[in-house]
Each structure stands twice: as structure tokens, then as C-alpha cells.
């Protein structure tokens, strides 16, 4: 089992014929993802040669979905075209749109996330590494070889780099799904959305929640977990040394006064019964402690 993305998912890539889109399409296919086509109006009707496989290029998402049965799109188009690209996918009825593009104006993100929510399309991102369900599919830019086997851990993270690090440190245990939700001020899928999905996934035994300074998403996730989750959650917050008023890494990672500090987030998580690691390595150790079998039992 996995959340959002499974072995049955059929993936289109908007912007597949660009340099980044083509490079990461190769990596997605190598990870076992069923990439069924690309979308580029200027190259409609052509084919992209990806490691010997001819992948068709469609003029629109609707055409790609009609021809292939695709239910996922990964968006690599430049920021100025992202709003139109996502809106096109939503209008076509796509179920999941993973928006990798960074630098999208917040106004545009607000517009397409609200539009998508009203039409039951899930947006992951923007400015995110995507979604990977090891052993099933990879929609985005997460290196599949850092944790190639499926496992019992679910991960939701604002940070792409920390997603990669925690996946590597816990590679021998494995992941059901890792979701990089992105660190912009507005994102389509929240920590809470992922916590709810992992709670319902029978193969996920524990959830790792990675946050960072700025906003109150982690505090809201802590309150949700305390009320709704039966599975253990382990947390990590990046940004304890960030100076006040400076954006750190992501557009949403900015602290103003006491709002959005790493310490405030840590306290909120711990008050909800969530253990918080001081470093990524300590966070991984806390996860392994939770999953360790009790004396006299064996791993399942």
C-alpha cells in the first residue's frame, strides 16, 4: 500500500521535453514509474526517445489522459506558465498534480490550489521534490536509489534535502510513501492531509514529520495528530539557528518575532506527544526505537 501514488498510477509529464523534464522523466521511468506521455503543445504528435523507449508527446493534458488513462501529472514548466499548466490539468480532470516548479508567484499558487480543491484535484507542491512510493512509483525528483525498497514508514516534509537525508538514514527500514509538500507560503497538500492519509494506510506504521521555521503548519499538524492519529509520529524541525526576519531556503521559511520559530514548533509537537529529534540522525534513531520489536517478538 501507499498514499497518493501507487504502482497503478499512470503519469504524464508537463514540460517533459525540456532539459529538466527530460532528465527527471528518465529517472522516474528507471524507478519503475509508468510514465505514459509528455505534454507540450509545440511538439504534439512527436515522440521522445527515453533510453530506447518512445514516449508520446501530446498537445494537451486532456488528450494525454484520453489516449493513455493517465491519472497523475508532474509539472516542470517555467514559473510564468505554471498557473496555466496546472489549471489545464485540473480542467482535464487529473486526480493528482505534482508541481515541481519553484519561483511561482504566490498569487498564482493561491489561484490554482483553490481552483483544484474545488474540482477534487490534489496538488502537491509547488516548489517540492514530489511523491515517491518505493517499489511502486516516483513522481518528481526524489532520487529513487536512496531508499529503493518499500517499508513501514510514512514521511511528510517541507524540505527536499531533509527528505533525502531521512530516507537515506532509514533506507534499511523503508518507506510506504514520502511526500515532499514544498516550503512555499501556500502549498496544495499540507502536513495534516498527509497525516490523515497515512493514518488510513494499513502498511504505514509510523510517520516522520519534517518541518521548518515560518508559518504555523507544524503547530496545526501537532494539534491534529493529538486528536486524530493512533500511529506514532516522530518530528524534526529545521531552522533553530535562523536569524529573525530572514528568509531561509524556502519562501515560507521566515520568522517574525516569536511567530514561526523552531522552538515554538518543537514545543507544540512535544505537547502533542510527538518526539522531536535535535538532528536528522537523532530523528532517525527515534524512529528505529519506535519500530524496534519488544523482547520476545519478531519484526513483522
PASEBA-1860 file (N, C-alpha, C; in nm, 3 decimals):
! residues 300
1> XXXXXXXX> 0.084/-0.119/0.000/0.000/0.000/0.000/0.088/0.125/0.000 ~ 0.028/0.236/-0.037/0.097/0.365/-0.040/-0.011/0.472/-0.043 ~ 0.027/0.598/-0.025/-0.070/0.706/-0.036/-0.040/0.789/-0.161 ~ -0.146/0.835/-0.225/-0.142/0.927/-0.339/-0.086/0.865/-0.467 ~ 0.016/0.778/-0.457/0.086/0.729/-0.573/0.112/0.580/-0.557 ~ 0.067/0.499/-0.655/0.082/0.354/-0.646/0.139/0.298/-0.776 ~ 0.157/0.168/-0.778/0.208/0.102/-0.898/0.112/0.117/-1.015 ~ -0.017/0.137/-0.985/-0.117/0.151/-1.092/-0.123/0.293/-1.148
9> XXXXXXXX> -0.057/0.389/-1.086/-0.061/0.528/-1.132/0.000/0.540/-1.271 ~ -0.068/0.616/-1.358/-0.016/0.645/-1.491/0.014/0.794/-1.500 ~ 0.138/0.826/-1.538/0.190/0.960/-1.519/0.216/1.030/-1.652 ~ 0.166/1.153/-1.663/0.205/1.246/-1.769/0.308/1.343/-1.712 ~ 0.392/1.398/-1.799/0.490/1.498/-1.756/0.471/1.624/-1.841 ~ 0.422/1.729/-1.778/0.408/1.858/-1.847/0.545/1.927/-1.845 ~ 0.598/1.953/-1.963/0.734/2.004/-1.973/0.837/1.893/-1.988 ~ 0.793/1.776/-2.032/0.884/1.661/-2.042/0.997/1.685/-2.140
17> XXXXXXXX> 0.973/1.763/-2.245/1.074/1.779/-2.349/1.179/1.885/-2.315 ~ 1.163/1.957/-2.205/1.267/2.047/-2.158/1.380/1.970/-2.092 ~ 1.490/2.039/-2.066/1.609/1.972/-2.012/1.580/1.904/-1.879 ~ 1.519/1.977/-1.785/1.492/1.919/-1.653/1.383/1.813/-1.661 ~ 1.279/1.841/-1.737/1.172/1.744/-1.751/1.221/1.614/-1.809 ~ 1.306/1.622/-1.910/1.356/1.501/-1.974/1.448/1.423/-1.880 ~ 1.534/1.495/-1.810/1.626/1.427/-1.718/1.552/1.351/-1.609 ~ 1.453/1.416/-1.551/1.383/1.351/-1.441/1.281/1.249/-1.489
25> XXXXXXXX> 1.231/1.265/-1.612/1.147/1.159/-1.668/1.226/1.030/-1.681 ~ 1.350/1.040/-1.725/1.436/0.922/-1.732/1.449/0.856/-1.595 ~ 1.468/0.936/-1.494/1.486/0.882/-1.359/1.356/0.820/-1.308 ~ 1.243/0.882/-1.339/1.115/0.826/-1.296/1.090/0.691/-1.362 ~ 1.117/0.682/-1.492/1.098/0.556/-1.562/1.192/0.449/-1.508 ~ 1.316/0.487/-1.481/1.412/0.391/-1.426/1.368/0.339/-1.290 ~ 1.289/0.419/-1.216/1.239/0.377/-1.085/1.114/0.291/-1.096 ~ 1.067/0.265/-1.218/0.951/0.180/-1.236/0.820/0.253/-1.256
33> XXXXXXXX> 0.826/0.385/-1.264/0.704/0.465/-1.283/0.648/0.446/-1.423 ~ 0.518/0.434/-1.432/0.452/0.422/-1.562/0.431/0.561/-1.620 ~ 0.536/0.617/-1.680/0.523/0.745/-1.749/0.468/0.717/-1.888 ~ 0.346/0.764/-1.913/0.276/0.726/-2.035/0.278/0.835/-2.142 ~ 0.332/0.953/-2.108/0.338/1.058/-2.209/0.385/1.189/-2.152 ~ 0.420/1.278/-2.243/0.453/1.415/-2.207/0.352/1.510/-2.268 ~ 0.359/1.637/-2.224/0.267/1.738/-2.277/0.348/1.861/-2.317 ~ 0.337/1.897/-2.445/0.399/2.019/-2.497/0.324/2.055/-2.624
41> XXXXXXXX> 0.244/2.162/-2.622/0.163/2.196/-2.740/0.245/2.215/-2.867 ~ 0.370/2.261/-2.853/0.452/2.287/-2.972/0.511/2.159/-3.031 ~ 0.507/2.049/-2.955/0.566/1.924/-3.004/0.464/1.811/-3.007 ~ 0.336/1.848/-3.010/0.230/1.748/-3.012/0.245/1.656/-3.133 ~ 0.226/1.527/-3.109/0.236/1.428/-3.215/0.374/1.369/-3.231 ~ 0.473/1.424/-3.160/0.608/1.370/-3.168/0.628/1.265/-3.060 ~ 0.746/1.210/-3.056/0.783/1.113/-2.953/0.918/1.150/-2.894 ~ 0.934/1.127/-2.767/1.062/1.147/-2.701/1.130/1.012/-2.682
49> XXXXXXXX> 1.254/1.002/-2.723/1.331/0.879/-2.707/1.396/0.880/-2.570 ~ 1.344/0.798/-2.481/1.397/0.793/-2.344/1.454/0.655/-2.320 ~ 1.586/0.648/-2.329/1.658/0.522/-2.309/1.601/0.410/-2.396 ~ 1.572/0.444/-2.520/1.525/0.345/-2.614/1.375/0.328/-2.620 ~ 1.303/0.390/-2.528/1.156/0.382/-2.529/1.099/0.509/-2.592 ~ 1.002/0.492/-2.680/0.937/0.606/-2.746/0.818/0.650/-2.662 ~ 0.830/0.767/-2.600/0.723/0.819/-2.515/0.649/0.927/-2.593 ~ 0.517/0.913/-2.613/0.443/1.009/-2.695/0.430/1.145/-2.626
57> XXXXXXXX> 0.425/1.249/-2.710/0.406/1.385/-2.662/0.270/1.434/-2.712 ~ 0.188/1.481/-2.620/0.052/1.527/-2.652/0.045/1.679/-2.646 ~ -0.054/1.732/-2.713/-0.071/1.877/-2.714/-0.134/1.931/-2.589 ~ -0.218/1.850/-2.523/-0.285/1.893/-2.401/-0.292/1.777/-2.303 ~ -0.317/1.810/-2.179/-0.336/1.707/-2.077/-0.459/1.624/-2.108 ~ -0.564/1.688/-2.152/-0.687/1.615/-2.185/-0.662/1.509/-2.291 ~ -0.585/1.544/-2.395/-0.554/1.448/-2.499/-0.470/1.333/-2.443 ~ -0.375/1.365/-2.357/-0.292/1.262/-2.297/-0.371/1.167/-2.210
65> XXXXXXXX> -0.464/1.222/-2.131/-0.547/1.138/-2.046/-0.637/1.049/-2.129 ~ -0.695/1.103/-2.236/-0.785/1.025/-2.320/-0.712/0.910/-2.388 ~ -0.587/0.933/-2.428/-0.513/0.832/-2.501/-0.449/0.726/-2.411 ~ -0.421/0.762/-2.286/-0.340/0.673/-2.201/-0.407/0.632/-2.070 ~ -0.511/0.703/-2.030/-0.571/0.676/-1.900/-0.492/0.734/-1.784 ~ -0.406/0.831/-1.813/-0.324/0.892/-1.708/-0.410/0.953/-1.598 ~ -0.363/0.940/-1.472/-0.433/1.000/-1.360/-0.342/1.088/-1.274 ~ -0.216/1.104/-1.316/-0.118/1.187/-1.245/-0.044/1.272/-1.348
73> XXXXXXXX> -0.016/1.397/-1.312/0.073/1.478/-1.394/0.183/1.536/-1.305 ~ 0.303/1.544/-1.362/0.415/1.609/-1.295/0.451/1.732/-1.376 ~ 0.456/1.848/-1.310/0.467/1.976/-1.379/0.609/2.031/-1.365 ~ 0.677/2.045/-1.480/0.812/2.101/-1.485/0.819/2.232/-1.562 ~ 0.705/2.291/-1.595/0.706/2.409/-1.681/0.760/2.530/-1.606 ~ 0.812/2.632/-1.677/0.865/2.752/-1.612/0.758/2.824/-1.528 ~ 0.802/2.903/-1.430/0.706/2.966/-1.337/0.597/3.048/-1.405 ~ 0.630/3.120/-1.510/0.529/3.208/-1.570/0.419/3.130/-1.641
81> XXXXXXXX> 0.444/3.002/-1.670/0.342/2.919/-1.736/0.275/2.820/-1.640 ~ 0.319/2.818/-1.516/0.274/2.713/-1.424/0.125/2.721/-1.394 ~ 0.075/2.841/-1.372/-0.069/2.854/-1.340/-0.154/2.797/-1.453 ~ -0.122/2.832/-1.576/-0.199/2.782/-1.689/-0.185/2.630/-1.702 ~ -0.065/2.580/-1.677/-0.043/2.435/-1.691/-0.123/2.357/-1.588 ~ -0.121/2.404/-1.463/-0.195/2.334/-1.358/-0.346/2.346/-1.383 ~ -0.391/2.465/-1.421/-0.534/2.484/-1.449/-0.579/2.393/-1.561 ~ -0.496/2.379/-1.664/-0.530/2.288/-1.775/-0.546/2.145/-1.726
89> XXXXXXXX> -0.456/2.101/-1.638/-0.464/1.965/-1.586/-0.589/1.946/-1.501 ~ -0.621/2.045/-1.421/-0.742/2.037/-1.337/-0.866/2.031/-1.425 ~ -0.872/2.115/-1.526/-0.987/2.115/-1.618/-1.002/1.981/-1.688 ~ -0.890/1.911/-1.710/-0.896/1.780/-1.775/-0.941/1.670/-1.679 ~ -0.946/1.700/-1.550/-0.992/1.603/-1.453/-0.883/1.516/-1.394 ~ -0.759/1.562/-1.398/-0.649/1.483/-1.341/-0.669/1.467/-1.190 ~ -0.630/1.352/-1.137/-0.650/1.329/-0.994/-0.543/1.388/-0.907 ~ -0.417/1.386/-0.957/-0.303/1.434/-0.879/-0.211/1.513/-0.969
97> XXXXXXXX> -0.175/1.635/-0.926/-0.080/1.718/-0.998/0.036/1.750/-0.904 ~ 0.154/1.701/-0.940/0.275/1.724/-0.860/0.352/1.838/-0.926 ~ 0.357/1.952/-0.858/0.413/2.074/-0.917/0.555/2.094/-0.865 ~ 0.653/2.060/-0.948/0.792/2.070/-0.909/0.844/2.214/-0.920 ~ 0.791/2.290/-1.010/0.839/2.425/-1.041/0.853/2.512/-0.916 ~ 0.968/2.581/-0.906/0.986/2.679/-0.800/0.977/2.819/-0.857 ~ 0.957/2.917/-0.768/0.951/3.055/-0.812/0.816/3.097/-0.867 ~ 0.712/3.019/-0.843/0.578/3.057/-0.888/0.526/3.169/-0.798
105> XXXXXXXX> 0.473/3.278/-0.853/0.416/3.383/-0.769/0.307/3.328/-0.677 ~ 0.307/3.374/-0.553/0.210/3.323/-0.455/0.067/3.345/-0.504 ~ 0.042/3.457/-0.570/-0.092/3.482/-0.621/-0.136/3.371/-0.716 ~ -0.045/3.326/-0.801/-0.079/3.218/-0.894/-0.102/3.087/-0.819 ~ -0.019/3.060/-0.719/-0.038/2.937/-0.642/-0.172/2.936/-0.571 ~ -0.208/3.047/-0.510/-0.339/3.055/-0.444/-0.449/3.027/-0.544 ~ -0.438/3.086/-0.661/-0.544/3.070/-0.762/-0.558/2.924/-0.804 ~ -0.448/2.857/-0.835/-0.466/2.720/-0.887/-0.490/2.618/-0.777
113> XXXXXXXX> -0.446/2.643/-0.654/-0.477/2.549/-0.548/-0.625/2.557/-0.508 ~ -0.680/2.677/-0.502/-0.822/2.692/-0.473/-0.906/2.630/-0.585 ~ -0.866/2.656/-0.708/-0.937/2.601/-0.824/-0.934/2.448/-0.822 ~ -0.818/2.393/-0.792/-0.804/2.247/-0.790/-0.885/2.185/-0.677 ~ -0.883/2.246/-0.561/-0.956/2.190/-0.447/-1.105/2.184/-0.477 ~ -1.156/2.285/-0.544/-1.299/2.288/-0.576/-1.337/2.181/-0.678 ~ -1.237/2.128/-0.749/-1.264/2.028/-0.853/-1.201/1.893/-0.821 ~ -1.165/1.874/-0.696/-1.119/1.744/-0.644/-0.988/1.695/-0.705
121> XXXXXXXX> -0.903/1.787/-0.748/-0.767/1.751/-0.788/-0.673/1.780/-0.672 ~ -0.591/1.683/-0.637/-0.491/1.706/-0.533/-0.366/1.769/-0.596 ~ -0.322/1.879/-0.537/-0.197/1.943/-0.575/-0.093/1.909/-0.470 ~ 0.023/1.861/-0.511/0.139/1.851/-0.422/0.240/1.951/-0.473 ~ 0.286/2.040/-0.383/0.375/2.148/-0.420/0.300/2.279/-0.419 ~ 0.357/2.380/-0.484/0.473/2.378/-0.573/0.607/2.381/-0.497 ~ 0.714/2.394/-0.576/0.850/2.402/-0.520/0.875/2.285/-0.427 ~ 0.856/2.165/-0.482/0.866/2.045/-0.399/0.942/1.936/-0.474
129> XXXXXXXX> 0.990/1.833/-0.401/1.057/1.721/-0.469/0.962/1.615/-0.522 ~ 0.835/1.622/-0.481/0.737/1.529/-0.533/0.698/1.419/-0.437 ~ 0.647/1.310/-0.493/0.595/1.197/-0.416/0.664/1.070/-0.464 ~ 0.712/0.989/-0.370/0.771/0.860/-0.406/0.714/0.752/-0.316 ~ 0.667/0.645/-0.378/0.625/0.524/-0.308/0.721/0.414/-0.352 ~ 0.828/0.392/-0.277/0.932/0.298/-0.321/0.874/0.161/-0.359 ~ 0.923/0.108/-0.470/0.873/-0.019/-0.520/0.747/-0.005/-0.602 ~ 0.690/0.116/-0.605/0.566/0.140/-0.680/0.588/0.243/-0.790
137> XXXXXXXX> 0.614/0.368/-0.751/0.625/0.476/-0.848/0.695/0.596/-0.785 ~ 0.742/0.684/-0.872/0.813/0.804/-0.828/0.769/0.918/-0.918 ~ 0.700/1.017/-0.863/0.653/1.132/-0.940/0.723/1.256/-0.889 ~ 0.835/1.292/-0.954/0.910/1.409/-0.910/1.058/1.389/-0.926 ~ 1.134/1.445/-0.832/1.280/1.449/-0.846/1.352/1.379/-0.731 ~ 1.281/1.305/-0.646/1.345/1.232/-0.537/1.433/1.122/-0.596 ~ 1.562/1.115/-0.561/1.647/1.006/-0.611/1.597/0.871/-0.559 ~ 1.551/0.786/-0.647/1.488/0.662/-0.605/1.585/0.566/-0.539
145> XXXXXXXX> 1.716/0.580/-0.568/1.811/0.483/-0.515/1.849/0.506/-0.370 ~ 1.804/0.617/-0.309/1.841/0.639/-0.169/1.759/0.551/-0.075 ~ 1.643/0.506/-0.118/1.561/0.414/-0.037/1.477/0.332/-0.133 ~ 1.537/0.232/-0.197/1.470/0.165/-0.307/1.360/0.067/-0.268 ~ 1.358/0.022/-0.142/1.263/-0.081/-0.104/1.145/-0.022/-0.026 ~ 1.024/-0.077/-0.045/0.910/-0.032/0.034/0.926/-0.072/0.179 ~ 0.858/0.000/0.268/0.868/-0.030/0.410/0.753/0.026/0.489 ~ 0.778/0.049/0.618/0.669/0.077/0.713/0.657/0.223/0.754
153> XXXXXXXX> 0.743/0.309/0.701/0.748/0.448/0.744/0.680/0.537/0.641 ~ 0.598/0.630/0.688/0.547/0.737/0.604/0.622/0.865/0.637 ~ 0.647/0.948/0.537/0.722/1.071/0.560/0.653/1.186/0.491 ~ 0.640/1.299/0.563/0.589/1.423/0.505/0.686/1.534/0.544 ~ 0.728/1.612/0.445/0.836/1.707/0.470/0.818/1.833/0.387 ~ 0.855/1.947/0.448/0.864/2.072/0.373/0.993/2.079/0.291 ~ 1.096/2.011/0.336/1.229/2.025/0.280/1.267/1.907/0.192 ~ 1.309/1.935/0.069/1.355/1.829/-0.018/1.483/1.766/0.033
161> XXXXXXXX> 1.579/1.847/0.073/1.708/1.795/0.119/1.691/1.706/0.240 ~ 1.607/1.747/0.335/1.585/1.665/0.454/1.504/1.540/0.423 ~ 1.419/1.548/0.323/1.350/1.426/0.277/1.454/1.323/0.234 ~ 1.549/1.367/0.153/1.651/1.276/0.104/1.735/1.220/0.219 ~ 1.772/1.307/0.313/1.858/1.261/0.421/1.789/1.158/0.509 ~ 1.663/1.185/0.547/1.592/1.089/0.633/1.564/0.959/0.559 ~ 1.534/0.968/0.431/1.514/0.844/0.355/1.642/0.762/0.350 ~ 1.755/0.829/0.333/1.882/0.756/0.330/1.912/0.693/0.465
169> XXXXXXXX> 1.892/0.770/0.573/1.925/0.718/0.705/1.835/0.601/0.745 ~ 1.715/0.595/0.688/1.619/0.490/0.724/1.595/0.394/0.608 ~ 1.692/0.388/0.516/1.674/0.309/0.394/1.656/0.160/0.421 ~ 1.716/0.110/0.529/1.705/-0.034/0.555/1.568/-0.071/0.610 ~ 1.497/0.026/0.665/1.361/0.001/0.713/1.259/0.023/0.602 ~ 1.280/0.127/0.522/1.196/0.150/0.405/1.074/0.236/0.433 ~ 1.014/0.283/0.325/0.903/0.379/0.333/0.783/0.329/0.254 ~ 0.665/0.357/0.308/0.543/0.335/0.231/0.533/0.444/0.124
177> XXXXXXXX> 0.537/0.569/0.166/0.539/0.684/0.076/0.613/0.798/0.145 ~ 0.687/0.875/0.068/0.745/1.001/0.116/0.687/1.113/0.031 ~ 0.635/1.215/0.098/0.571/1.328/0.029/0.647/1.455/0.064 ~ 0.705/1.517/-0.037/0.765/1.649/-0.018/0.662/1.753/-0.054 ~ 0.607/1.819/0.047/0.493/1.909/0.022/0.537/2.047/-0.026 ~ 0.667/2.080/-0.012/0.715/2.211/-0.054/0.715/2.310/0.060 ~ 0.800/2.411/0.046/0.818/2.508/0.154/0.769/2.647/0.122 ~ 0.689/2.664/0.016/0.634/2.796/-0.015/0.527/2.836/0.086
185> XXXXXXXX> 0.495/2.965/0.092/0.391/3.008/0.188/0.256/2.941/0.165 ~ 0.225/2.906/0.041/0.100/2.837/0.009/0.135/2.709/-0.067 ~ 0.083/2.596/-0.018/0.104/2.468/-0.086/-0.030/2.396/-0.097 ~ -0.035/2.303/-0.192/-0.162/2.237/-0.219/-0.197/2.127/-0.122 ~ -0.096/2.058/-0.068/-0.117/1.950/0.027/-0.041/1.982/0.154 ~ -0.106/1.967/0.268/-0.048/2.007/0.396/0.005/1.887/0.473 ~ 0.076/1.915/0.581/0.113/1.809/0.674/-0.010/1.730/0.719 ~ -0.117/1.803/0.751/-0.238/1.738/0.802/-0.297/1.644/0.698
193> XXXXXXXX> -0.301/1.685/0.572/-0.352/1.598/0.466/-0.276/1.466/0.463 ~ -0.144/1.475/0.477/-0.062/1.355/0.472/-0.078/1.271/0.597 ~ -0.087/1.334/0.713/-0.109/1.259/0.837/-0.238/1.179/0.828 ~ -0.344/1.241/0.777/-0.472/1.171/0.765/-0.461/1.053/0.670 ~ -0.390/1.071/0.558/-0.375/0.962/0.461/-0.290/0.848/0.518 ~ -0.184/0.881/0.589/-0.100/0.777/0.649/-0.175/0.702/0.760 ~ -0.259/0.771/0.833/-0.338/0.705/0.936/-0.428/0.598/0.875 ~ -0.478/0.623/0.755/-0.568/0.529/0.688/-0.494/0.421/0.609
201> XXXXXXXX> -0.364/0.432/0.595/-0.287/0.336/0.517/-0.243/0.220/0.606 ~ -0.291/0.098/0.580/-0.260/-0.013/0.671/-0.113/-0.052/0.672 ~ -0.037/-0.016/0.570/0.104/-0.054/0.565/0.197/0.047/0.633 ~ 0.144/0.163/0.668/0.226/0.264/0.737/0.211/0.245/0.887 ~ 0.324/0.223/0.955/0.322/0.202/1.099/0.361/0.325/1.178 ~ 0.439/0.413/1.117/0.489/0.532/1.187/0.508/0.642/1.084 ~ 0.491/0.766/1.128/0.504/0.880/1.038/0.616/0.971/1.086 ~ 0.701/1.012/0.993/0.803/1.114/1.020/0.752/1.246/0.963
209> XXXXXXXX> 0.749/1.348/1.047/0.703/1.482/1.008/0.822/1.577/1.014 ~ 0.858/1.633/0.901/0.969/1.728/0.895/0.913/1.866/0.864 ~ 0.946/1.959/0.952/0.902/2.097/0.935/1.020/2.191/0.935 ~ 0.989/2.318/0.928/1.092/2.421/0.933/1.030/2.550/0.982 ~ 1.113/2.647/1.009/1.065/2.774/1.059/0.969/2.839/0.962 ~ 0.885/2.928/1.016/0.791/3.003/0.935/0.651/2.943/0.938 ~ 0.550/3.028/0.953/0.412/2.983/0.950/0.375/2.902/1.073 ~ 0.257/2.840/1.067/0.210/2.762/1.182/0.164/2.622/1.140
217> XXXXXXXX> 0.211/2.575/1.024/0.165/2.445/0.974/0.198/2.333/1.071 ~ 0.316/2.336/1.131/0.356/2.230/1.222/0.273/2.231/1.350 ~ 0.243/2.350/1.400/0.158/2.359/1.519/0.019/2.302/1.491 ~ -0.036/2.334/1.375/-0.167/2.280/1.340/-0.161/2.129/1.320 ~ -0.052/2.081/1.262/-0.035/1.937/1.246/-0.025/1.867/1.380 ~ 0.043/1.930/1.476/0.054/1.872/1.610/-0.083/1.859/1.674 ~ -0.164/1.963/1.664/-0.298/1.958/1.722/-0.382/1.850/1.655 ~ -0.369/1.836/1.524/-0.444/1.732/1.452/-0.399/1.593/1.496
225> XXXXXXXX> -0.268/1.574/1.506/-0.216/1.443/1.544/-0.262/1.403/1.684 ~ -0.263/1.499/1.775/-0.304/1.469/1.912/-0.448/1.421/1.918 ~ -0.531/1.472/1.829/-0.674/1.438/1.833/-0.711/1.319/1.746 ~ -0.638/1.298/1.634/-0.685/1.204/1.534/-0.594/1.085/1.506 ~ -0.466/1.094/1.538/-0.375/0.986/1.499/-0.360/0.882/1.609 ~ -0.364/0.756/1.567/-0.333/0.646/1.658/-0.191/0.594/1.636 ~ -0.130/0.629/1.522/0.005/0.583/1.492/0.107/0.680/1.549 ~ 0.225/0.630/1.586/0.328/0.720/1.639/0.380/0.814/1.531
233> XXXXXXXX> 0.419/0.934/1.576/0.478/1.034/1.488/0.609/1.080/1.550 ~ 0.712/1.091/1.467/0.841/1.146/1.509/0.867/1.271/1.426 ~ 0.914/1.377/1.490/0.930/1.504/1.421/1.073/1.554/1.417 ~ 1.097/1.643/1.323/1.222/1.719/1.316/1.189/1.857/1.261 ~ 1.246/1.961/1.323/1.224/2.098/1.279/1.358/2.159/1.240 ~ 1.368/2.210/1.119/1.489/2.276/1.072/1.480/2.426/1.098 ~ 1.592/2.484/1.139/1.598/2.630/1.149/1.617/2.686/1.287 ~ 1.670/2.609/1.382/1.689/2.661/1.518/1.787/2.778/1.522
241> XXXXXXXX> 1.879/2.786/1.427/1.979/2.894/1.429/1.945/3.006/1.333 ~ 1.826/3.005/1.273/1.790/3.107/1.175/1.772/3.243/1.242 ~ 1.831/3.350/1.187/1.812/3.483/1.243/1.672/3.537/1.215 ~ 1.619/3.615/1.306/1.484/3.669/1.292/1.474/3.757/1.168 ~ 1.363/3.740/1.095/1.334/3.828/0.982/1.400/3.792/0.852 ~ 1.477/3.683/0.850/1.546/3.646/0.726/1.485/3.519/0.669 ~ 1.460/3.522/0.538/1.411/3.402/0.471/1.523/3.300/0.461 ~ 1.493/3.176/0.495/1.595/3.071/0.495/1.552/2.960/0.401
249> XXXXXXXX> 1.613/2.952/0.285/1.590/2.841/0.193/1.460/2.850/0.117 ~ 1.348/2.841/0.184/1.218/2.846/0.120/1.152/2.982/0.141 ~ 1.065/3.016/0.048/0.995/3.144/0.059/0.911/3.153/0.185 ~ 0.865/3.039/0.235/0.781/3.039/0.355/0.858/3.031/0.485 ~ 0.990/3.012/0.476/1.071/2.991/0.597/1.125/3.123/0.648 ~ 1.038/3.205/0.706/1.078/3.333/0.760/1.013/3.351/0.896 ~ 1.092/3.399/0.991/1.045/3.417/1.127/1.024/3.565/1.154 ~ 0.910/3.600/1.212/0.881/3.737/1.253/0.848/3.736/1.401
257> XXXXXXXX> 0.936/3.794/1.482/0.914/3.793/1.626/0.916/3.651/1.678 ~ 0.816/3.616/1.760/0.810/3.481/1.818/0.729/3.386/1.732 ~ 0.671/3.436/1.623/0.586/3.353/1.540/0.668/3.268/1.446 ~ 0.638/3.139/1.441/0.701/3.051/1.345/0.840/3.005/1.381 ~ 0.883/3.020/1.506/1.017/2.977/1.544/1.025/2.826/1.557 ~ 1.147/2.775/1.543/1.168/2.632/1.558/1.134/2.586/1.699 ~ 1.168/2.667/1.797/1.141/2.630/1.936/0.991/2.620/1.963 ~ 0.913/2.714/1.910/0.768/2.710/1.928/0.709/2.585/1.863
265> XXXXXXXX> 0.762/2.548/1.748/0.713/2.429/1.680/0.751/2.303/1.757 ~ 0.873/2.298/1.807/0.915/2.182/1.886/0.825/2.165/2.007 ~ 0.796/2.274/2.078/0.712/2.265/2.197/0.572/2.215/2.161 ~ 0.518/2.262/2.050/0.384/2.219/2.008/0.382/2.071/1.976 ~ 0.483/2.023/1.906/0.489/1.881/1.873/0.504/1.795/1.998 ~ 0.593/1.835/2.086/0.615/1.755/2.207/0.492/1.757/2.298 ~ 0.420/1.869/2.301/0.297/1.876/2.380/0.192/1.780/2.327 ~ 0.202/1.747/2.198/0.108/1.652/2.138/0.157/1.508/2.150
273> XXXXXXXX> 0.266/1.488/2.222/0.318/1.353/2.240/0.410/1.307/2.130 ~ 0.458/1.399/2.047/0.545/1.367/1.935/0.690/1.391/1.977 ~ 0.773/1.287/1.968/0.914/1.304/2.000/0.984/1.376/1.885 ~ 1.071/1.470/1.919/1.135/1.555/1.819/1.286/1.537/1.828 ~ 1.348/1.502/1.717/1.493/1.486/1.715/1.563/1.620/1.705 ~ 1.680/1.629/1.767/1.760/1.751/1.760/1.836/1.760/1.628 ~ 1.861/1.647/1.564/1.929/1.640/1.435/1.858/1.535/1.349 ~ 1.882/1.536/1.219/1.823/1.429/1.137/1.865/1.290/1.182
281> XXXXXXXX> 1.991/1.274/1.222/2.038/1.142/1.266/1.968/1.099/1.394 ~ 1.950/1.192/1.487/1.877/1.156/1.610/1.732/1.125/1.577 ~ 1.674/1.197/1.483/1.536/1.170/1.442/1.524/1.028/1.388 ~ 1.619/0.987/1.306/1.618/0.850/1.253/1.629/0.749/1.367 ~ 1.712/0.778/1.466/1.726/0.686/1.579/1.595/0.673/1.656 ~ 1.524/0.785/1.674/1.395/0.781/1.744/1.295/0.694/1.666 ~ 1.300/0.703/1.533/1.212/0.619/1.451/1.243/0.472/1.473 ~ 1.369/0.437/1.470/1.409/0.298/1.488/1.374/0.248/1.627
289> XXXXXXXX> 1.385/0.335/1.727/1.346/0.296/1.863/1.198/0.261/1.868 ~ 1.114/0.341/1.800/0.970/0.314/1.796/0.939/0.181/1.729 ~ 1.014/0.152/1.622/0.983/0.033/1.542/1.051/-0.093/1.592 ~ 1.141/-0.080/1.689/1.212/-0.197/1.740/1.113/-0.293/1.804 ~ 1.131/-0.425/1.781/1.038/-0.522/1.842/1.058/-0.528/1.992 ~ 0.951/-0.554/2.062/0.962/-0.575/2.206/1.026/-0.709/2.233 ~ 1.088/-0.728/2.350/1.154/-0.856/2.380/1.059/-0.974/2.363 ~ 1.108/-1.078/2.296/1.029/-1.198/2.277/0.943/-1.197/2.154
297> XXXX> 0.951/-1.086/2.073/0.873/-1.080/1.950/0.969/-1.063/1.834 ~ 0.917/-1.082/1.715/0.998/-1.067/1.594/0.939/-0.955/1.509 ~ 1.024/-0.898/1.422/0.974/-0.800/1.327/0.869/-0.862/1.236 ~ 0.769/-0.782/1.203/0.668/-0.828/1.109/0.694/-0.765/0.973
END
